[in-house]
């Protein structure tokens, strides 16, 4: 979920080029900053090397567009793609920010967005938070991340009580459990005794992964370079 912030208040702050990711998050009012989830100070350690590169970033879940503007200001040469099912967010498109209207529950729609805009250097999943949608994004969009790129799955606290009942969405396993299974297979990649294979749609992701990092409420995955 994104923090509030109107479109008219969304101009880059003076000195944006010298600001940290978290400072930009606080300026634009995204809940990814240190006054809520605290994602951005940790993300910066992994995203800073890409700051001045011509990258493509996809974020699922737009809301008022606060974090889209953070990415725009932090990555001055990036193409930013925001995906949301709400048609009223079209007005957030400007300059280097493009808006795609699609349902993240639709694998074909996600694949179509990846075909139009990908491959991506960074994908951030911050959409409905429903378990099936979180898992589908991992399964469908991790392959659309460039070698060496980053995939971030946010709001994993919904995998646990008291939020689990609200967000399970009929799934038997949570996104955390899927990510934990992927992490175990990365961890044990060279073991003589291997864990059982996952279902094919997830097992095919294992060779793509260099590492899996859990932090508060989120998980960062990096593809092999």
C-alpha positions in Angstrom: 0.0 0.0 0.0 1.2 3.4 -0.9 1.2 6.6 1.2 -0.9 9.6 0.3 0.4 12.4 -2.0 -1.5 14.4 -4.6 -0.4 14.7 -8.2 0.1 18.5 -7.9 2.4 17.9 -4.9 4.5 15.4 -6.8 7.3 17.5 -8.2 10.8 16.4 -7.5 12.2 18.2 -4.4 15.2 20.6 -4.8 18.4 18.6 -4.6 16.6 15.3 -5.4 19.8 13.9 -7.0 21.6 14.0 -3.7 18.8 12.7 -1.5 18.7 9.1 -0.1 16.0 6.8 -1.2 14.4 7.1 2.3 14.5 10.9 2.2 12.7 10.9 -1.1 10.2 8.4 0.3 9.5 10.7 3.3 9.1 13.7 0.9 6.6 12.0 -1.3 4.7 10.3 1.6 5.1 6.6 0.7 4.6 4.1 3.4 7.7 2.3 2.2 9.8 4.9 4.1 11.1 4.8 7.6 7.9 6.2 9.2 5.9 3.1 8.3 7.3 -0.2 6.8 11.0 0.9 6.7 11.7 -0.8 3.4 13.6 2.0 1.7 16.7 2.2 3.9 17.3 -1.5 3.2 16.4 -1.4 -0.4 18.9 1.3 -1.1 21.8 -1.0 -0.3 20.8 -3.1 -3.3 19.3 -0.4 -5.6 22.0 2.3 -5.3 24.3 0.7 -7.9 21.5 1.2 -10.5 20.8 4.8 -9.6 22.3 6.5 -12.7 21.7 3.7 -15.1 19.0 3.5 -17.8 16.8 0.9 -16.2 13.2 -0.2 -16.4 11.2 -0.6 -13.1 7.8 -2.1 -12.8 5.6 -1.6 -9.7 2.4 -3.4 -9.1 0.0 -1.3 -7.0 -0.2 2.4 -7.7 -2.7 4.0 -5.3 -1.9 7.7 -5.3 1.4 7.3 -7.0 3.7 8.3 -4.1 6.2 5.6 -4.6 6.2 6.0 -8.4 7.5 9.5 -7.9 10.1 8.2 -5.5 11.4 5.9 -8.2 11.3 8.7 -10.8 13.4 11.0 -8.6 15.8 8.3 -7.4 16.5 6.9 -10.8 16.8 9.9 -13.1 17.3 7.8 -16.3 14.7 5.1 -15.5 11.5 4.2 -17.3 8.9 3.6 -14.5 5.8 1.4 -15.1 3.0 1.4 -12.7 0.4 -1.4 -12.9 -3.0 -1.2 -11.3 -6.5 -2.4 -12.0 -8.1 1.0 -11.2 -8.6 3.1 -14.4 -8.6 6.4 -12.4 -4.8 6.1 -12.0 -4.2 6.8 -15.7 -3.7 10.5 -14.8 -0.6 9.6 -12.9 1.3 9.0 -16.2 3.8 11.7 -16.9 7.2 12.0 -18.4 9.1 8.8 -17.6 6.1 7.2 -15.7 3.8 4.9 -17.7 0.6 3.4 -16.3 -0.8 0.0 -17.3 -4.3 -0.9 -16.4 -4.4 -4.7 -15.7 -5.5 -7.2 -13.1 -2.6 -8.8 -11.3 -4.7 -11.9 -10.8 -4.5 -12.4 -14.6 -1.3 -14.2 -15.6 -1.8 -13.4 -19.3 -2.2 -9.7 -18.5 1.0 -9.7 -16.5 2.8 -11.5 -19.3 1.5 -8.9 -21.8 2.8 -6.0 -19.7 6.2 -7.8 -19.5 6.2 -8.2 -23.2 5.5 -4.5 -23.8 7.9 -3.0 -21.2 10.3 -5.7 -20.1 12.6 -7.2 -19.4 12.8 -5.3 -16.1 15.8 -4.4 -13.9 13.5 -4.1 -10.9 10.0 -5.5 -10.1 8.2 -4.5 -7.0 5.0 -6.3 -6.0 2.8 -4.1 -3.8 -0.7 -4.9 -5.1 -3.7 -6.5 -3.5 -1.7 -8.5 -0.9 -3.9 -11.6 -1.6 -1.8 -14.7 -1.4 -2.7 -16.0 -4.8 -1.8 -12.7 -6.4 1.5 -12.4 -4.6 2.4 -15.9 -5.7 1.3 -15.4 -9.3 3.5 -12.3 -9.5 6.5 -14.2 -8.3 5.8 -17.1 -10.7 5.0 -14.9 -13.7 7.3 -11.9 -13.4 10.6 -13.2 -11.9 11.4 -14.7 -15.4 10.8 -11.2 -16.8 13.6 -9.7 -14.6 16.9 -9.2 -16.3 19.9 -11.3 -15.2 21.3 -9.5 -12.1 18.0 -7.8 -11.6 15.9 -7.5 -8.5 12.4 -8.7 -7.6 10.8 -7.5 -4.4 7.7 -9.0 -2.8 6.2 -6.6 -0.2 3.7 -6.9 2.7 4.4 -10.5 3.6 3.0 -9.8 7.1 -0.3 -10.9 5.5 1.1 -14.4 5.5 0.6 -14.6 9.3 -2.3 -14.2 11.8 -4.2 -12.0 12.3 -4.1 -10.9 8.7 -3.8 -14.4 7.1 -7.5 -15.1 7.2 -8.3 -11.9 5.4 -5.7 -12.3 2.6 -5.5 -16.1 2.1 -7.8 -15.8 -0.9 -8.4 -19.5 -1.0 -4.7 -20.4 -1.4 -3.3 -23.3 0.5 0.1 -21.7 1.0 1.1 -18.1 1.7 3.6 -16.1 -0.4 6.0 -16.4 2.6 5.9 -20.2 2.4 6.6 -20.1 -1.3 9.5 -17.7 -0.9 10.8 -19.8 2.0 10.7 -22.9 -0.2 12.7 -21.0 -2.9 15.2 -19.8 -0.4 15.7 -23.3 1.0 16.6 -24.5 -2.5 19.0 -21.7 -3.1 20.6 -22.4 0.3 20.9 -26.1 -0.5 21.9 -25.8 -4.1 25.1 -27.8 -3.7 23.9 -30.3 -1.2 24.3 -34.0 -1.9 20.8 -34.6 -0.7 18.3 -32.3 -2.4 14.9 -31.2 -1.1 11.9 -32.4 -3.0 11.2 -30.4 -6.2 8.5 -27.8 -6.1 5.6 -27.7 -8.6 6.9 -27.0 -12.1 5.9 -23.3 -12.2 8.0 -22.6 -9.1 10.8 -25.2 -9.6 11.8 -23.5 -12.8 12.6 -20.3 -10.8 15.2 -22.0 -8.6 18.1 -21.9 -11.1 17.4 -18.2 -11.8 18.0 -17.2 -8.2 21.3 -15.9 -6.9 20.0 -15.1 -3.4 16.8 -14.5 -1.4 16.8 -12.0 1.5 14.0 -11.6 4.0 13.5 -8.3 5.8 10.7 -6.9 7.8 7.5 -7.4 5.9 9.3 -8.0 2.5 11.6 -10.3 0.6 14.2 -9.3 -2.0 15.3 -11.8 -4.7 18.2 -11.3 -7.1 18.5 -13.1 -10.4 21.8 -14.7 -11.3 23.9 -12.3 -13.5 
